C-alpha cells in the first residue's frame, strides 16, 4: 500500500522531511508520493508521518 497527496495540498513542504524512504517530492503544482517506494512508514513508525504533520489533511491511502 502507499499514501497519496490530494489536490487540497497547499505545498507547504511539511511532509517531505518526515518521510523515512524519501518518497515525497515537489511535483508540478503539489507534492507527490512515489507509490513504488512508499511503505506507509511500516518498520519505521507506528503511523504514516506525512499524515501526522500535514496541516490540511490532504494525504490519504492510495
N, CA, C, O and CB atoms as a CASP TS submission, in Angstrom:
PFRMAT TS
TARGET T0000
AUTHOR 0000-0000-0000
METHOD Language model
MODEL 1
PARENT N/A
ATOM      1  N   UNK     1       0.837  -1.175   0.000  1.00  0.00           N
ATOM      2  CA  UNK     1       0.000   0.000   0.000  1.00  0.00           C
ATOM      3  C   UNK     1       0.885   1.242   0.000  1.00  0.00           C
ATOM      4  O   UNK     1       2.070   1.179   0.325  1.00  0.00           O
ATOM      5  CB  UNK     1      -0.954  -0.004   1.211  1.00  0.00           C
ATOM      6  N   UNK     2       0.297   2.348  -0.363  1.00  0.00           N
ATOM      7  CA  UNK     2       1.037   3.610  -0.382  1.00  0.00           C
ATOM      8  C   UNK     2       0.092   4.745  -0.042  1.00  0.00           C
ATOM      9  O   UNK     2      -1.128   4.582  -0.057  1.00  0.00           O
ATOM     10  CB  UNK     2       1.706   3.849  -1.761  1.00  0.00           C
ATOM     11  N   UNK     3       0.657   5.871   0.258  1.00  0.00           N
ATOM     12  CA  UNK     3      -0.128   7.071   0.538  1.00  0.00           C
ATOM     13  C   UNK     3      -0.186   7.913  -0.731  1.00  0.00           C
ATOM     14  O   UNK     3       0.624   7.744  -1.642  1.00  0.00           O
ATOM     15  CB  UNK     3       0.482   7.886   1.727  1.00  0.00           C
ATOM     16  N   UNK     4      -1.164   8.830  -0.775  1.00  0.00           N
ATOM     17  CA  UNK     4      -1.346   9.721  -1.920  1.00  0.00           C
ATOM     18  C   UNK     4      -1.673  11.115  -1.401  1.00  0.00           C
ATOM     19  O   UNK     4      -2.387  11.266  -0.410  1.00  0.00           O
ATOM     20  CB  UNK     4      -2.473   9.199  -2.872  1.00  0.00           C
ATOM     21  N   UNK     5      -1.149  12.127  -2.075  1.00  0.00           N
ATOM     22  CA  UNK     5      -1.441  13.513  -1.724  1.00  0.00           C
ATOM     23  C   UNK     5      -2.506  14.020  -2.691  1.00  0.00           C
ATOM     24  O   UNK     5      -2.346  13.926  -3.908  1.00  0.00           O
ATOM     25  CB  UNK     5      -0.146  14.407  -1.776  1.00  0.00           C
ATOM     26  N   UNK     6      -3.592  14.558  -2.141  1.00  0.00           N
ATOM     27  CA  UNK     6      -4.702  15.030  -2.963  1.00  0.00           C
ATOM     28  C   UNK     6      -4.491  16.478  -3.399  1.00  0.00           C
ATOM     29  O   UNK     6      -3.548  17.143  -2.970  1.00  0.00           O
ATOM     30  CB  UNK     6      -6.020  14.899  -2.199  1.00  0.00           C
ATOM     31  N   UNK     7      -5.383  16.944  -4.254  1.00  0.00           N
ATOM     32  CA  UNK     7      -5.303  18.303  -4.802  1.00  0.00           C
ATOM     33  C   UNK     7      -5.450  19.401  -3.742  1.00  0.00           C
ATOM     34  O   UNK     7      -5.172  20.568  -4.019  1.00  0.00           O
ATOM     35  CB  UNK     7      -6.368  18.484  -5.854  1.00  0.00           C
ATOM     36  N   UNK     8      -5.879  19.039  -2.545  1.00  0.00           N
ATOM     37  CA  UNK     8      -6.011  20.033  -1.470  1.00  0.00           C
ATOM     38  C   UNK     8      -4.656  20.479  -0.919  1.00  0.00           C
ATOM     39  O   UNK     8      -4.589  21.399  -0.104  1.00  0.00           O
ATOM     40  CB  UNK     8      -6.860  19.464  -0.339  1.00  0.00           C
ATOM     41  N   UNK     9      -3.581  19.832  -1.360  1.00  0.00           N
ATOM     42  CA  UNK     9      -2.223  20.161  -0.914  1.00  0.00           C
ATOM     43  C   UNK     9      -1.932  21.649  -1.130  1.00  0.00           C
ATOM     44  O   UNK     9      -2.211  22.204  -2.193  1.00  0.00           O
ATOM     45  CB  UNK     9      -1.181  19.296  -1.665  1.00  0.00           C
ATOM     46  N   UNK    10      -1.364  22.281  -0.096  1.00  0.00           N
ATOM     47  CA  UNK    10      -1.001  23.700  -0.199  1.00  0.00           C
ATOM     48  C   UNK    10       0.502  23.882  -0.433  1.00  0.00           C
ATOM     49  O   UNK    10       1.011  25.000  -0.354  1.00  0.00           O
ATOM     50  CB  UNK    10      -1.426  24.449   1.073  1.00  0.00           C
ATOM     51  N   UNK    11       1.205  22.793  -0.718  1.00  0.00           N
ATOM     52  CA  UNK    11       2.651  22.812  -0.998  1.00  0.00           C
ATOM     53  C   UNK    11       3.468  23.462   0.111  1.00  0.00           C
ATOM     54  O   UNK    11       4.400  24.221  -0.155  1.00  0.00           O
ATOM     55  CB  UNK    11       2.911  23.539  -2.295  1.00  0.00           C
ATOM     56  N   UNK    12       3.111  23.157   1.354  1.00  0.00           N
ATOM     57  CA  UNK    12       3.840  23.743   2.484  1.00  0.00           C
ATOM     58  C   UNK    12       5.190  23.052   2.708  1.00  0.00           C
ATOM     59  O   UNK    12       6.109  23.647   3.270  1.00  0.00           O
ATOM     60  CB  UNK    12       2.993  23.654   3.760  1.00  0.00           C
ATOM     61  N   UNK    13       5.307  21.787   2.263  1.00  0.00           N
ATOM     62  CA  UNK    13       6.567  21.075   2.394  1.00  0.00           C
ATOM     63  C   UNK    13       6.786  20.388   3.732  1.00  0.00           C
ATOM     64  O   UNK    13       7.859  19.826   3.955  1.00  0.00           O
ATOM     65  CB  UNK    13       7.666  22.008   2.159  1.00  0.00           C
ATOM     66  N   UNK    14       5.814  20.412   4.623  1.00  0.00           N
ATOM     67  CA  UNK    14       5.980  19.808   5.950  1.00  0.00           C
ATOM     68  C   UNK    14       6.196  18.302   5.874  1.00  0.00           C
ATOM     69  O   UNK    14       6.893  17.734   6.715  1.00  0.00           O
ATOM     70  CB  UNK    14       4.767  20.105   6.814  1.00  0.00           C
ATOM     71  N   UNK    15       5.616  17.662   4.892  1.00  0.00           N
ATOM     72  CA  UNK    15       5.674  16.204   4.787  1.00  0.00           C
ATOM     73  C   UNK    15       7.012  15.672   4.275  1.00  0.00           C
ATOM     74  O   UNK    15       7.462  14.609   4.703  1.00  0.00           O
ATOM     75  CB  UNK    15       4.581  15.727   3.885  1.00  0.00           C
ATOM     76  N   UNK    16       7.630  16.383   3.388  1.00  0.00           N
ATOM     77  CA  UNK    16       8.837  15.877   2.712  1.00  0.00           C
ATOM     78  C   UNK    16       9.942  15.422   3.661  1.00  0.00           C
ATOM     79  O   UNK    16      10.436  14.305   3.506  1.00  0.00           O
ATOM     80  CB  UNK    16       9.385  16.937   1.809  1.00  0.00           C
ATOM     81  N   UNK    17      10.355  16.235   4.639  1.00  0.00           N
ATOM     82  CA  UNK    17      11.450  15.790   5.504  1.00  0.00           C
ATOM     83  C   UNK    17      11.057  14.671   6.478  1.00  0.00           C
ATOM     84  O   UNK    17      11.932  14.036   7.066  1.00  0.00           O
ATOM     85  CB  UNK    17      11.974  16.960   6.285  1.00  0.00           C
ATOM     86  N   UNK    18       9.776  14.428   6.651  1.00  0.00           N
ATOM     87  CA  UNK    18       9.305  13.400   7.581  1.00  0.00           C
ATOM     88  C   UNK    18       9.345  11.997   6.991  1.00  0.00           C
ATOM     89  O   UNK    18       9.268  11.022   7.738  1.00  0.00           O
ATOM     90  CB  UNK    18       7.902  13.715   8.017  1.00  0.00           C
ATOM     91  N   UNK    19       9.463  11.869   5.673  1.00  0.00           N
ATOM     92  CA  UNK    19       9.387  10.569   5.007  1.00  0.00           C
ATOM     93  C   UNK    19      10.692   9.784   5.159  1.00  0.00           C
ATOM     94  O   UNK    19      11.735  10.225   4.677  1.00  0.00           O
ATOM     95  CB  UNK    19       9.058  10.754   3.522  1.00  0.00           C
ATOM     96  N   UNK    20      10.644   8.620   5.830  1.00  0.00           N
ATOM     97  CA  UNK    20      11.878   7.849   6.036  1.00  0.00           C
ATOM     98  C   UNK    20      12.404   7.177   4.770  1.00  0.00           C
ATOM     99  O   UNK    20      13.563   6.763   4.735  1.00  0.00           O
ATOM    100  CB  UNK    20      11.645   6.801   7.085  1.00  0.00           C
ATOM    101  N   UNK    21      11.574   7.061   3.728  1.00  0.00           N
ATOM    102  CA  UNK    21      12.019   6.433   2.479  1.00  0.00           C
ATOM    103  C   UNK    21      12.231   7.447   1.364  1.00  0.00           C
ATOM    104  O   UNK    21      12.464   7.072   0.215  1.00  0.00           O
ATOM    105  CB  UNK    21      11.012   5.393   2.031  1.00  0.00           C
ATOM    106  N   UNK    22      12.151   8.728   1.700  1.00  0.00           N
ATOM    107  CA  UNK    22      12.338   9.819   0.739  1.00  0.00           C
ATOM    108  C   UNK    22      11.432   9.652  -0.483  1.00  0.00           C
ATOM    109  O   UNK    22      11.852   9.865  -1.620  1.00  0.00           O
ATOM    110  CB  UNK    22      13.804   9.889   0.295  1.00  0.00           C
ATOM    111  N   UNK    23      10.176   9.265  -0.221  1.00  0.00           N
ATOM    112  CA  UNK    23       9.207   9.030  -1.292  1.00  0.00           C
ATOM    113  C   UNK    23       8.417  10.271  -1.669  1.00  0.00           C
ATOM    114  O   UNK    23       7.656  10.244  -2.637  1.00  0.00           O
ATOM    115  CB  UNK    23       8.258   7.946  -0.887  1.00  0.00           C
ATOM    116  N   UNK    24       8.580  11.356  -0.927  1.00  0.00           N
ATOM    117  CA  UNK    24       7.812  12.576  -1.185  1.00  0.00           C
ATOM    118  C   UNK    24       8.697  13.609  -1.865  1.00  0.00           C
ATOM    119  O   UNK    24       9.828  13.851  -1.445  1.00  0.00           O
ATOM    120  CB  UNK    24       7.225  13.147   0.127  1.00  0.00           C
ATOM    121  N   UNK    25       8.162  14.217  -2.923  1.00  0.00           N
ATOM    122  CA  UNK    25       8.909  15.245  -3.657  1.00  0.00           C
ATOM    123  C   UNK    25       7.941  16.306  -4.181  1.00  0.00           C
ATOM    124  O   UNK    25       6.742  16.063  -4.317  1.00  0.00           O
ATOM    125  CB  UNK    25       9.717  14.613  -4.832  1.00  0.00           C
ATOM    126  N   UNK    26       8.485  17.474  -4.466  1.00  0.00           N
ATOM    127  CA  UNK    26       7.682  18.553  -5.045  1.00  0.00           C
ATOM    128  C   UNK    26       7.315  18.184  -6.472  1.00  0.00           C
ATOM    129  O   UNK    26       8.190  17.882  -7.284  1.00  0.00           O
ATOM    130  CB  UNK    26       8.445  19.909  -5.004  1.00  0.00           C
ATOM    131  N   UNK    27       6.022  18.209  -6.780  1.00  0.00           N
ATOM    132  CA  UNK    27       5.561  17.950  -8.137  1.00  0.00           C
ATOM    133  C   UNK    27       5.394  19.263  -8.878  1.00  0.00           C
ATOM    134  O   UNK    27       5.929  20.287  -8.453  1.00  0.00           O
ATOM    135  CB  UNK    27       4.239  17.161  -8.130  1.00  0.00           C
ATOM    136  N   UNK    28       4.663  19.245  -9.975  1.00  0.00           N
ATOM    137  CA  UNK    28       4.441  20.467 -10.753  1.00  0.00           C
ATOM    138  C   UNK    28       3.675  21.514  -9.961  1.00  0.00           C
ATOM    139  O   UNK    28       4.046  22.688  -9.964  1.00  0.00           O
ATOM    140  CB  UNK    28       3.690  20.144 -12.033  1.00  0.00           C
ATOM    141  N   UNK    29       2.608  21.102  -9.283  1.00  0.00           N
ATOM    142  CA  UNK    29       1.802  22.074  -8.529  1.00  0.00           C
ATOM    143  C   UNK    29       1.641  21.708  -7.059  1.00  0.00           C
ATOM    144  O   UNK    29       1.439  22.586  -6.220  1.00  0.00           O
ATOM    145  CB  UNK    29       0.439  22.204  -9.157  1.00  0.00           C
ATOM    146  N   UNK    30       1.730  20.412  -6.740  1.00  0.00           N
ATOM    147  CA  UNK    30       1.621  19.950  -5.361  1.00  0.00           C
ATOM    148  C   UNK    30       2.707  18.909  -5.103  1.00  0.00           C
ATOM    149  O   UNK    30       3.384  18.462  -6.030  1.00  0.00           O
ATOM    150  CB  UNK    30       0.204  19.362  -5.074  1.00  0.00           C
ATOM    151  N   UNK    31       2.863  18.530  -3.846  1.00  0.00           N
ATOM    152  CA  UNK    31       3.803  17.466  -3.520  1.00  0.00           C
ATOM    153  C   UNK    31       3.214  16.130  -3.976  1.00  0.00           C
ATOM    154  O   UNK    31       1.994  15.973  -4.034  1.00  0.00           O
ATOM    155  CB  UNK    31       4.118  17.445  -1.991  1.00  0.00           C
ATOM    156  N   UNK    32       4.070  15.184  -4.295  1.00  0.00           N
ATOM    157  CA  UNK    32       3.636  13.866  -4.756  1.00  0.00           C
ATOM    158  C   UNK    32       4.388  12.784  -3.981  1.00  0.00           C
ATOM    159  O   UNK    32       5.495  13.005  -3.488  1.00  0.00           O
ATOM    160  CB  UNK    32       3.868  13.710  -6.289  1.00  0.00           C
ATOM    161  N   UNK    33       3.762  11.610  -3.886  1.00  0.00           N
ATOM    162  CA  UNK    33       4.370  10.469  -3.214  1.00  0.00           C
ATOM    163  C   UNK    33       4.619   9.377  -4.242  1.00  0.00           C
ATOM    164  O   UNK    33       3.724   9.025  -5.010  1.00  0.00           O
ATOM    165  CB  UNK    33       3.468   9.949  -2.055  1.00  0.00           C
ATOM    166  N   UNK    34       5.836   8.841  -4.258  1.00  0.00           N
ATOM    167  CA  UNK    34       6.196   7.750  -5.159  1.00  0.00           C
ATOM    168  C   UNK    34       5.648   6.453  -4.563  1.00  0.00           C
ATOM    169  O   UNK    34       6.173   5.950  -3.570  1.00  0.00           O
ATOM    170  CB  UNK    34       7.758   7.667  -5.373  1.00  0.00           C
ATOM    171  N   UNK    35       4.600   5.922  -5.166  1.00  0.00           N
ATOM    172  CA  UNK    35       3.943   4.719  -4.656  1.00  0.00           C
ATOM    173  C   UNK    35       4.870   3.503  -4.672  1.00  0.00           C
ATOM    174  O   UNK    35       4.661   2.558  -3.912  1.00  0.00           O
ATOM    175  CB  UNK    35       2.695   4.423  -5.473  1.00  0.00           C
ATOM    176  N   UNK    36       5.874   3.520  -5.518  1.00  0.00           N
ATOM    177  CA  UNK    36       6.794   2.385  -5.617  1.00  0.00           C
ATOM    178  C   UNK    36       7.710   2.278  -4.396  1.00  0.00           C
ATOM    179  O   UNK    36       8.206   1.193  -4.091  1.00  0.00           O
ATOM    180  CB  UNK    36       7.634   2.506  -6.881  1.00  0.00           C
ATOM    181  N   UNK    37       7.937   3.379  -3.704  1.00  0.00           N
ATOM    182  CA  UNK    37       8.841   3.350  -2.557  1.00  0.00           C
ATOM    183  C   UNK    37       8.159   3.652  -1.228  1.00  0.00           C
ATOM    184  O   UNK    37       8.752   3.424  -0.174  1.00  0.00           O
ATOM    185  CB  UNK    37       9.948   4.326  -2.771  1.00  0.00           C
ATOM    186  N   UNK    38       6.930   4.158  -1.251  1.00  0.00           N
ATOM    187  CA  UNK    38       6.192   4.461  -0.018  1.00  0.00           C
ATOM    188  C   UNK    38       5.814   3.160   0.686  1.00  0.00           C
ATOM    189  O   UNK    38       5.254   2.252   0.071  1.00  0.00           O
ATOM    190  CB  UNK    38       4.919   5.306  -0.325  1.00  0.00           C
ATOM    191  N   UNK    39       6.125   3.076   1.982  1.00  0.00           N
ATOM    192  CA  UNK    39       5.786   1.899   2.783  1.00  0.00           C
ATOM    193  C   UNK    39       4.843   2.254   3.930  1.00  0.00           C
ATOM    194  O   UNK    39       4.682   1.478   4.872  1.00  0.00           O
ATOM    195  CB  UNK    39       7.057   1.252   3.335  1.00  0.00           C
ATOM    196  N   UNK    40       4.221   3.430   3.847  1.00  0.00           N
ATOM    197  CA  UNK    40       3.322   3.931   4.899  1.00  0.00           C
ATOM    198  C   UNK    40       4.016   3.933   6.259  1.00  0.00           C
ATOM    199  O   UNK    40       3.367   3.777   7.293  1.00  0.00           O
ATOM    200  CB  UNK    40       2.040   3.077   4.965  1.00  0.00           C
ATOM    201  N   UNK    41       5.320   4.108   6.252  1.00  0.00           N
ATOM    202  CA  UNK    41       6.178   4.178   7.439  1.00  0.00           C
ATOM    203  C   UNK    41       6.268   2.859   8.205  1.00  0.00           C
ATOM    204  O   UNK    41       6.790   2.836   9.320  1.00  0.00           O
ATOM    205  CB  UNK    41       5.674   5.251   8.362  1.00  0.00           C
ATOM    206  N   UNK    42       5.768   1.756   7.629  1.00  0.00           N
ATOM    207  CA  UNK    42       5.881   0.461   8.294  1.00  0.00           C
ATOM    208  C   UNK    42       7.352   0.108   8.480  1.00  0.00           C
ATOM    209  O   UNK    42       8.156   0.223   7.555  1.00  0.00           O
ATOM    210  CB  UNK    42       5.152  -0.643   7.484  1.00  0.00           C
ATOM    211  N   UNK    43       7.681  -0.319   9.677  1.00  0.00           N
ATOM    212  CA  UNK    43       9.066  -0.636  10.009  1.00  0.00           C
ATOM    213  C   UNK    43       9.858   0.573  10.475  1.00  0.00           C
ATOM    214  O   UNK    43      11.004   0.441  10.903  1.00  0.00           O
ATOM    215  CB  UNK    43       9.744  -1.246   8.824  1.00  0.00           C
ATOM    216  N   UNK    44       9.250   1.756  10.394  1.00  0.00           N
ATOM    217  CA  UNK    44       9.910   2.991  10.817  1.00  0.00           C
ATOM    218  C   UNK    44       9.145   3.665  11.954  1.00  0.00           C
ATOM    219  O   UNK    44       9.734   4.058  12.961  1.00  0.00           O
ATOM    220  CB  UNK    44      10.048   3.956   9.633  1.00  0.00           C
ATOM    221  N   UNK    45       7.826   3.796  11.786  1.00  0.00           N
ATOM    222  CA  UNK    45       6.961   4.466  12.755  1.00  0.00           C
ATOM    223  C   UNK    45       5.651   3.694  12.881  1.00  0.00           C
ATOM    224  O   UNK    45       5.361   2.813  12.072  1.00  0.00           O
ATOM    225  CB  UNK    45       6.693   5.939  12.336  1.00  0.00           C
ATOM    226  N   UNK    46       4.862   4.029  13.899  1.00  0.00           N
ATOM    227  CA  UNK    46       3.576   3.364  14.109  1.00  0.00           C
ATOM    228  C   UNK    46       2.513   3.800  13.115  1.00  0.00           C
ATOM    229  O   UNK    46       1.562   3.060  12.862  1.00  0.00           O
ATOM    230  CB  UNK    46       3.088   3.626  15.504  1.00  0.00           C
ATOM    231  N   UNK    47       2.662   4.997  12.544  1.00  0.00           N
ATOM    232  CA  UNK    47       1.694   5.511  11.578  1.00  0.00           C
ATOM    233  C   UNK    47       2.422   6.382  10.559  1.00  0.00           C
ATOM    234  O   UNK    47       3.540   6.824  10.821  1.00  0.00           O
ATOM    235  CB  UNK    47       0.565   6.316  12.289  1.00  0.00           C
ATOM    236  N   UNK    48       1.811   6.639   9.399  1.00  0.00           N
ATOM    237  CA  UNK    48       2.453   7.479   8.384  1.00  0.00           C
ATOM    238  C   UNK    48       2.739   8.891   8.918  1.00  0.00           C
ATOM    239  O   UNK    48       1.828   9.619   9.311  1.00  0.00           O
ATOM    240  CB  UNK    48       1.567   7.562   7.131  1.00  0.00           C
ATOM    241  N   UNK    49       3.995   9.247   8.922  1.00  0.00           N
ATOM    242  CA  UNK    49       4.396  10.544   9.466  1.00  0.00           C
ATOM    243  C   UNK    49       3.913  11.722   8.633  1.00  0.00           C
ATOM    244  O   UNK    49       3.653  12.798   9.171  1.00  0.00           O
ATOM    245  CB  UNK    49       5.889  10.602   9.586  1.00  0.00           C
ATOM    246  N   UNK    50       3.790  11.527   7.325  1.00  0.00           N
ATOM    247  CA  UNK    50       3.313  12.611   6.468  1.00  0.00           C
ATOM    248  C   UNK    50       1.889  13.020   6.856  1.00  0.00           C
ATOM    249  O   UNK    50       1.554  14.205   6.856  1.00  0.00           O
ATOM    250  CB  UNK    50       3.361  12.187   4.985  1.00  0.00           C
ATOM    251  N   UNK    51       1.060  12.030   7.186  1.00  0.00           N
ATOM    252  CA  UNK    51      -0.315  12.305   7.595  1.00  0.00           C
ATOM    253  C   UNK    51      -0.321  13.083   8.903  1.00  0.00           C
ATOM    254  O   UNK    51      -1.116  14.006   9.080  1.00  0.00           O
ATOM    255  CB  UNK    51      -1.116  10.994   7.744  1.00  0.00           C
ATOM    256  N   UNK    52       0.562  12.708   9.811  1.00  0.00           N
ATOM    257  CA  UNK    52       0.635  13.342  11.123  1.00  0.00           C
ATOM    258  C   UNK    52       0.967  14.834  11.031  1.00  0.00           C
ATOM    259  O   UNK    52       0.410  15.635  11.781  1.00  0.00           O
ATOM    260  CB  UNK    52       1.671  12.638  11.977  1.00  0.00           C
ATOM    261  N   UNK    53       1.860  15.211  10.126  1.00  0.00           N
ATOM    262  CA  UNK    53       2.306  16.605  10.059  1.00  0.00           C
ATOM    263  C   UNK    53       1.532  17.472   9.057  1.00  0.00           C
ATOM    264  O   UNK    53       1.688  18.693   9.062  1.00  0.00           O
ATOM    265  CB  UNK    53       3.757  16.639   9.710  1.00  0.00           C
ATOM    266  N   UNK    54       0.712  16.872   8.210  1.00  0.00           N
ATOM    267  CA  UNK    54       0.008  17.645   7.185  1.00  0.00           C
ATOM    268  C   UNK    54      -1.033  18.578   7.809  1.00  0.00           C
ATOM    269  O   UNK    54      -1.947  18.113   8.489  1.00  0.00           O
ATOM    270  CB  UNK    54      -0.669  16.700   6.179  1.00  0.00           C
ATOM    271  N   UNK    55      -0.903  19.893   7.584  1.00  0.00           N
ATOM    272  CA  UNK    55      -1.839  20.845   8.198  1.00  0.00           C
ATOM    273  C   UNK    55      -3.216  20.886   7.538  1.00  0.00           C
ATOM    274  O   UNK    55      -4.160  21.406   8.133  1.00  0.00           O
ATOM    275  CB  UNK    55      -1.247  22.216   8.161  1.00  0.00           C
ATOM    276  N   UNK    56      -3.350  20.356   6.338  1.00  0.00           N
ATOM    277  CA  UNK    56      -4.650  20.397   5.645  1.00  0.00           C
ATOM    278  C   UNK    56      -5.256  19.014   5.423  1.00  0.00           C
ATOM    279  O   UNK    56      -6.257  18.879   4.719  1.00  0.00           O
ATOM    280  CB  UNK    56      -4.496  21.092   4.310  1.00  0.00           C
ATOM    281  N   UNK    57      -4.655  17.993   6.019  1.00  0.00           N
ATOM    282  CA  UNK    57      -5.170  16.626   5.961  1.00  0.00           C
ATOM    283  C   UNK    57      -5.464  16.161   4.546  1.00  0.00           C
ATOM    284  O   UNK    57      -6.544  15.643   4.261  1.00  0.00           O
ATOM    285  CB  UNK    57      -6.415  16.515   6.788  1.00  0.00           C
ATOM    286  N   UNK    58      -4.488  16.352   3.658  1.00  0.00           N
ATOM    287  CA  UNK    58      -4.686  16.003   2.244  1.00  0.00           C
ATOM    288  C   UNK    58      -3.956  14.732   1.830  1.00  0.00           C
ATOM    289  O   UNK    58      -3.825  14.451   0.638  1.00  0.00           O
ATOM    290  CB  UNK    58      -4.230  17.142   1.369  1.00  0.00           C
ATOM    291  N   UNK    59      -3.477  13.959   2.808  1.00  0.00           N
ATOM    292  CA  UNK    59      -2.758  12.724   2.481  1.00  0.00           C
ATOM    293  C   UNK    59      -3.621  11.536   2.890  1.00  0.00           C
ATOM    294  O   UNK    59      -4.012  11.400   4.050  1.00  0.00           O
ATOM    295  CB  UNK    59      -1.361  12.671   3.195  1.00  0.00           C
ATOM    296  N   UNK    60      -3.909  10.684   1.918  1.00  0.00           N
ATOM    297  CA  UNK    60      -4.805   9.543   2.117  1.00  0.00           C
ATOM    298  C   UNK    60      -4.163   8.271   1.577  1.00  0.00           C
ATOM    299  O   UNK    60      -3.158   8.325   0.868  1.00  0.00           O
ATOM    300  CB  UNK    60      -6.168   9.791   1.430  1.00  0.00           C
ATOM    301  N   UNK    61      -4.752   7.121   1.918  1.00  0.00           N
ATOM    302  CA  UNK    61      -4.267   5.869   1.346  1.00  0.00           C
ATOM    303  C   UNK    61      -4.607   5.841  -0.129  1.00  0.00           C
ATOM    304  O   UNK    61      -5.707   6.216  -0.535  1.00  0.00           O
ATOM    305  CB  UNK    61      -4.873   4.641   2.074  1.00  0.00           C
ATOM    306  N   UNK    62      -3.645   5.390  -0.930  1.00  0.00           N
ATOM    307  CA  UNK    62      -3.840   5.341  -2.390  1.00  0.00           C
ATOM    308  C   UNK    62      -4.763   4.200  -2.769  1.00  0.00           C
ATOM    309  O   UNK    62      -5.045   4.000  -3.950  1.00  0.00           O
ATOM    310  CB  UNK    62      -2.493   5.189  -3.118  1.00  0.00           C
TER
END
